Amino acid sequence: MNKRLTMVAISLLIIAVVYSACAAPAPAPAAAPAPAESVATEPAAAEPAAPAEQAGSLIDTVKARGKLICGVNNQVPGFGNVDANGNYSGFDVDFCRAVAAGVLGDASAVEYRYASGNDRFTLVKSGEVDVLFRNTTWTLTRDSAEVGMEFMPVTFYDGQGMMVRKSSGITSIADMDGATVCVQSGTTTELNLADVFRAQELEFTPVVFEDNDKTLAAYDEGRCDGFTTDKSGLVSSMTKMADPSEHMILEDTMSKEPLAGAVFQGDPAWADAVRWIVNGLIEAEESGVTSQNINEMLGSENPTIKRLLGVEGEMGAKLGLANDFMVQALTQVGNYGEIYDRNLGPDTPFNLPRGVNALWSQGGLLYTPPFR
């Protein structure tokens, strides 16, 4: 009996295997080889991306608008000031004019917008101004995504100082324990003041105002023992005081303050255009090109001058500008040295020595990358 059961089980297993094999779908026939012309190839290279200026850059906007909107100060004679007729002038203002000349061919095609210490970066980020030239210090935080500025070449190397009354007996920061100090809000000046006094274990009381004129007026009225801002700003502010002879600027330099223009991050075409116009003003001084001799210099055989002035190399076209962009800026505004002398030099009320703001070849810090 067991033998018969075993034989039946074996027979059933054989039947199941055969049935399974017959029910399985036949394998698909092998695909025929593709014709030679349809063999897969590497994907075609994508077309190069359009330059930023063709993809909505601010450089297009400024050209279409026909004017540059420039954020400036209007309370610092020599750097950024406005007269009773609404006319702007100053060292920073001239950089606005140079950019307008380089981009639009017209240094007068500028709309100036007052930018306070508190709202200057917001104005740039919101697009209310195209570029900021307002005695603004280049710092890591401001140059990061947190604030979102992209800084241009340094136009003025400065340092924070302190103004006091000659009659106060103060001869250095070390003499200011317990002092009240007038300072502008929204600036690196506030932080530097706290850092320096803390480092020297000095107590002080800050008296804070939103703009330079209010800060200066409070100090001039005797509400503070000291007034602090960049040393260039102190020299400038002295010209607005009731009796400048009663005051002095201490020798102490409290910080490094590299002042530079700024644009909003994320528009490399616009940043490059502004950057190289500023560089061109410095290069022109180094190369001896001025507003007075530029016609003669157009015939120079010096390769750097030829590229700077657009005689060869098409430097302007690489930036989305006319090749004679620096001819326009230099003819209408002048080189860096001319801008400095006109606003801050020996024939002005400020008579600020060039110092570290001299060319590198004259012992200063001004140095531009090559035009090539």
Helices and strands as residue ranges (DSSP letters): H 2-23, G 36-38, G 52-54, H 58-65, E 68-72, E 75-76, E 80-82, E 88-89, H 91-104, E 110-114, H 120-125, E 131-132, H 140-143, E 149-158, E 160-165, G 166-168, G 173-175, E 179-184, H 188-199, E 204-209, H 212-220, E 226-230, H 231-238, G 244-246, E 247-249, E 257-264, H 268-287, H 294-297, H 303-308, H 315-318, H 325-332, H 336-344, G 355-357, G 360-362
